[in-house]
Amino acid sequence: MRRAFLKEHLPIEYGRVLLSEQLFPHLRDRDWDVVT
């Protein structure tokens, strides 16, 4: 899953990703799709 895809097609999920990145700044793109 790419960030641009989420932003365009799943804005709610994209918002959750941004929120989780704020809460867990050590997470990156390669990690959050496994975590969530």
PyMOL Python script that loads the backbone (N, CA, C, O; Angstrom):
from pymol import cmd

cmd.read_pdbstr("""\
ATOM      1  N   MET A   1       0.843  -1.199   0.000  1.00  0.00           N
ATOM      2  CA  MET A   1       0.000   0.000   0.000  1.00  0.00           C
ATOM      3  C   MET A   1       0.878   1.249   0.000  1.00  0.00           C
ATOM      4  O   MET A   1       1.825   1.375   0.777  1.00  0.00           O
ATOM      5  N   ARG A   2       0.537   2.141  -0.876  1.00  0.00           N
ATOM      6  CA  ARG A   2       1.302   3.381  -0.940  1.00  0.00           C
ATOM      7  C   ARG A   2       0.514   4.526  -0.335  1.00  0.00           C
ATOM      8  O   ARG A   2      -0.717   4.542  -0.367  1.00  0.00           O
ATOM      9  N   ARG A   3       1.235   5.471   0.209  1.00  0.00           N
ATOM     10  CA  ARG A   3       0.626   6.628   0.854  1.00  0.00           C
ATOM     11  C   ARG A   3      -0.275   7.403  -0.101  1.00  0.00           C
ATOM     12  O   ARG A   3      -1.358   7.843   0.285  1.00  0.00           O
ATOM     13  N   ALA A   4       0.170   7.573  -1.352  1.00  0.00           N
ATOM     14  CA  ALA A   4      -0.626   8.315  -2.329  1.00  0.00           C
ATOM     15  C   ALA A   4      -1.938   7.585  -2.627  1.00  0.00           C
ATOM     16  O   ALA A   4      -2.986   8.209  -2.789  1.00  0.00           O
ATOM     17  N   PHE A   5      -1.862   6.244  -2.698  1.00  0.00           N
ATOM     18  CA  PHE A   5      -3.063   5.452  -2.941  1.00  0.00           C
ATOM     19  C   PHE A   5      -4.059   5.621  -1.796  1.00  0.00           C
ATOM     20  O   PHE A   5      -5.257   5.790  -2.021  1.00  0.00           O
ATOM     21  N   LEU A   6      -3.552   5.573  -0.576  1.00  0.00           N
ATOM     22  CA  LEU A   6      -4.426   5.753   0.576  1.00  0.00           C
ATOM     23  C   LEU A   6      -5.064   7.126   0.571  1.00  0.00           C
ATOM     24  O   LEU A   6      -6.257   7.275   0.836  1.00  0.00           O
ATOM     25  N   LYS A   7      -4.247   8.138   0.262  1.00  0.00           N
ATOM     26  CA  LYS A   7      -4.757   9.504   0.317  1.00  0.00           C
ATOM     27  C   LYS A   7      -5.860   9.707  -0.707  1.00  0.00           C
ATOM     28  O   LYS A   7      -6.818  10.440  -0.459  1.00  0.00           O
ATOM     29  N   GLU A   8      -5.726   9.057  -1.860  1.00  0.00           N
ATOM     30  CA  GLU A   8      -6.706   9.257  -2.926  1.00  0.00           C
ATOM     31  C   GLU A   8      -7.953   8.406  -2.735  1.00  0.00           C
ATOM     32  O   GLU A   8      -9.068   8.874  -2.964  1.00  0.00           O
ATOM     33  N   HIS A   9      -7.766   7.153  -2.315  1.00  0.00           N
ATOM     34  CA  HIS A   9      -8.881   6.210  -2.303  1.00  0.00           C
ATOM     35  C   HIS A   9      -9.435   5.931  -0.907  1.00  0.00           C
ATOM     36  O   HIS A   9     -10.617   5.625  -0.753  1.00  0.00           O
ATOM     37  N   LEU A  10      -8.587   6.036   0.095  1.00  0.00           N
ATOM     38  CA  LEU A  10      -9.024   5.735   1.456  1.00  0.00           C
ATOM     39  C   LEU A  10      -8.585   6.848   2.400  1.00  0.00           C
ATOM     40  O   LEU A  10      -7.704   6.635   3.233  1.00  0.00           O
ATOM     41  N   PRO A  11      -9.184   8.031   2.285  1.00  0.00           N
ATOM     42  CA  PRO A  11      -8.734   9.172   3.091  1.00  0.00           C
ATOM     43  C   PRO A  11      -8.869   8.943   4.593  1.00  0.00           C
ATOM     44  O   PRO A  11      -8.092   9.490   5.376  1.00  0.00           O
ATOM     45  N   ILE A  12      -9.846   8.139   4.998  1.00  0.00           N
ATOM     46  CA  ILE A  12      -9.994   7.844   6.425  1.00  0.00           C
ATOM     47  C   ILE A  12      -8.816   7.001   6.907  1.00  0.00           C
ATOM     48  O   ILE A  12      -8.232   7.272   7.957  1.00  0.00           O
ATOM     49  N   GLU A  13      -8.477   5.979   6.131  1.00  0.00           N
ATOM     50  CA  GLU A  13      -7.317   5.162   6.474  1.00  0.00           C
ATOM     51  C   GLU A  13      -6.042   5.996   6.447  1.00  0.00           C
ATOM     52  O   GLU A  13      -5.159   5.830   7.288  1.00  0.00           O
ATOM     53  N   TYR A  14      -5.959   6.896   5.467  1.00  0.00           N
ATOM     54  CA  TYR A  14      -4.800   7.781   5.376  1.00  0.00           C
ATOM     55  C   TYR A  14      -4.683   8.638   6.632  1.00  0.00           C
ATOM     56  O   TYR A  14      -3.586   8.857   7.145  1.00  0.00           O
ATOM     57  N   GLY A  15      -5.812   9.116   7.116  1.00  0.00           N
ATOM     58  CA  GLY A  15      -5.815   9.894   8.348  1.00  0.00           C
ATOM     59  C   GLY A  15      -5.351   9.070   9.535  1.00  0.00           C
ATOM     60  O   GLY A  15      -4.636   9.571  10.403  1.00  0.00           O
ATOM     61  N   ARG A  16      -5.754   7.804   9.576  1.00  0.00           N
ATOM     62  CA  ARG A  16      -5.316   6.922  10.656  1.00  0.00           C
ATOM     63  C   ARG A  16      -3.818   6.695  10.586  1.00  0.00           C
ATOM     64  O   ARG A  16      -3.143   6.621  11.613  1.00  0.00           O
ATOM     65  N   VAL A  17      -3.299   6.583   9.367  1.00  0.00           N
ATOM     66  CA  VAL A  17      -1.858   6.402   9.195  1.00  0.00           C
ATOM     67  C   VAL A  17      -1.099   7.622   9.712  1.00  0.00           C
ATOM     68  O   VAL A  17      -0.104   7.492  10.425  1.00  0.00           O
ATOM     69  N   LEU A  18      -1.582   8.805   9.342  1.00  0.00           N
ATOM     70  CA  LEU A  18      -0.922  10.025   9.811  1.00  0.00           C
ATOM     71  C   LEU A  18      -0.978  10.125  11.331  1.00  0.00           C
ATOM     72  O   LEU A  18      -0.005  10.523  11.970  1.00  0.00           O
ATOM     73  N   LEU A  19      -2.120   9.762  11.902  1.00  0.00           N
ATOM     74  CA  LEU A  19      -2.265   9.811  13.348  1.00  0.00           C
ATOM     75  C   LEU A  19      -1.318   8.830  14.030  1.00  0.00           C
ATOM     76  O   LEU A  19      -0.668   9.173  15.017  1.00  0.00           O
ATOM     77  N   SER A  20      -1.241   7.619  13.507  1.00  0.00           N
ATOM     78  CA  SER A  20      -0.361   6.615  14.096  1.00  0.00           C
ATOM     79  C   SER A  20       1.102   7.006  13.948  1.00  0.00           C
ATOM     80  O   SER A  20       1.926   6.668  14.797  1.00  0.00           O
ATOM     81  N   GLU A  21       1.430   7.725  12.858  1.00  0.00           N
ATOM     82  CA  GLU A  21       2.806   8.196  12.697  1.00  0.00           C
ATOM     83  C   GLU A  21       3.130   9.283  13.711  1.00  0.00           C
ATOM     84  O   GLU A  21       4.273   9.407  14.152  1.00  0.00           O
ATOM     85  N   GLN A  22       2.123  10.072  14.082  1.00  0.00           N
ATOM     86  CA  GLN A  22       2.342  11.085  15.114  1.00  0.00           C
ATOM     87  C   GLN A  22       2.509  10.429  16.480  1.00  0.00           C
ATOM     88  O   GLN A  22       3.329  10.858  17.292  1.00  0.00           O
ATOM     89  N   LEU A  23       1.719   9.381  16.724  1.00  0.00           N
ATOM     90  CA  LEU A  23       1.798   8.689  18.002  1.00  0.00           C
ATOM     91  C   LEU A  23       3.049   7.827  18.092  1.00  0.00           C
ATOM     92  O   LEU A  23       3.655   7.698  19.156  1.00  0.00           O
ATOM     93  N   PHE A  24       3.428   7.237  16.957  1.00  0.00           N
ATOM     94  CA  PHE A  24       4.590   6.354  16.914  1.00  0.00           C
ATOM     95  C   PHE A  24       5.526   6.800  15.799  1.00  0.00           C
ATOM     96  O   PHE A  24       5.554   6.186  14.732  1.00  0.00           O
ATOM     97  N   PRO A  25       6.298   7.868  16.036  1.00  0.00           N
ATOM     98  CA  PRO A  25       7.124   8.458  14.972  1.00  0.00           C
ATOM     99  C   PRO A  25       8.220   7.529  14.464  1.00  0.00           C
ATOM    100  O   PRO A  25       8.810   7.781  13.413  1.00  0.00           O
ATOM    101  N   HIS A  26       8.496   6.456  15.203  1.00  0.00           N
ATOM    102  CA  HIS A  26       9.537   5.535  14.735  1.00  0.00           C
ATOM    103  C   HIS A  26       9.032   4.623  13.622  1.00  0.00           C
ATOM    104  O   HIS A  26       9.822   3.953  12.957  1.00  0.00           O
ATOM    105  N   LEU A  27       7.711   4.598  13.420  1.00  0.00           N
ATOM    106  CA  LEU A  27       7.163   3.764  12.354  1.00  0.00           C
ATOM    107  C   LEU A  27       7.310   4.452  11.008  1.00  0.00           C
ATOM    108  O   LEU A  27       7.242   5.677  10.907  1.00  0.00           O
ATOM    109  N   ARG A  28       7.509   3.653   9.991  1.00  0.00           N
ATOM    110  CA  ARG A  28       7.641   4.187   8.634  1.00  0.00           C
ATOM    111  C   ARG A  28       6.729   3.403   7.694  1.00  0.00           C
ATOM    112  O   ARG A  28       6.004   2.507   8.124  1.00  0.00           O
ATOM    113  N   ASP A  29       6.772   3.748   6.413  1.00  0.00           N
ATOM    114  CA  ASP A  29       5.870   3.146   5.423  1.00  0.00           C
ATOM    115  C   ASP A  29       5.982   1.628   5.388  1.00  0.00           C
ATOM    116  O   ASP A  29       4.978   0.937   5.215  1.00  0.00           O
ATOM    117  N   ARG A  30       7.192   1.105   5.549  1.00  0.00           N
ATOM    118  CA  ARG A  30       7.376  -0.343   5.461  1.00  0.00           C
ATOM    119  C   ARG A  30       6.849  -1.058   6.698  1.00  0.00           C
ATOM    120  O   ARG A  30       6.763  -2.286   6.716  1.00  0.00           O
ATOM    121  N   ASP A  31       6.494  -0.293   7.737  1.00  0.00           N
ATOM    122  CA  ASP A  31       6.109  -0.909   8.999  1.00  0.00           C
ATOM    123  C   ASP A  31       4.615  -0.834   9.290  1.00  0.00           C
ATOM    124  O   ASP A  31       4.032  -1.797   9.787  1.00  0.00           O
ATOM    125  N   TRP A  32       3.989   0.309   8.982  1.00  0.00           N
ATOM    126  CA  TRP A  32       2.641   0.520   9.504  1.00  0.00           C
ATOM    127  C   TRP A  32       1.603  -0.418   8.919  1.00  0.00           C
ATOM    128  O   TRP A  32       0.622  -0.744   9.586  1.00  0.00           O
ATOM    129  N   ASP A  33       1.805  -0.863   7.670  1.00  0.00           N
ATOM    130  CA  ASP A  33       0.814  -1.771   7.081  1.00  0.00           C
ATOM    131  C   ASP A  33       0.840  -3.130   7.765  1.00  0.00           C
ATOM    132  O   ASP A  33      -0.143  -3.871   7.730  1.00  0.00           O
ATOM    133  N   VAL A  34       1.978  -3.457   8.393  1.00  0.00           N
ATOM    134  CA  VAL A  34       2.059  -4.686   9.165  1.00  0.00           C
ATOM    135  C   VAL A  34       1.438  -4.481  10.540  1.00  0.00           C
ATOM    136  O   VAL A  34       0.804  -5.383  11.087  1.00  0.00           O
ATOM    137  N   VAL A  35       1.623  -3.298  11.088  1.00  0.00           N
ATOM    138  CA  VAL A  35       1.148  -3.012  12.444  1.00  0.00           C
ATOM    139  C   VAL A  35      -0.368  -2.900  12.494  1.00  0.00           C
ATOM    140  O   VAL A  35      -0.997  -3.445  13.401  1.00  0.00           O
ATOM    141  N   THR A  36      -0.957  -2.206  11.540  1.00  0.00           N
ATOM    142  CA  THR A  36      -2.396  -1.944  11.595  1.00  0.00           C
ATOM    143  C   THR A  36      -3.225  -3.138  11.158  1.00  0.00           C
ATOM    144  O   THR A  36      -4.454  -3.067  11.152  1.00  0.00           O
TER     145      THR A  36
END
""", "prot")
cmd.dss("prot")
cmd.show_as("cartoon", "prot")
cmd.util.cbc("prot")
cmd.orient("prot")
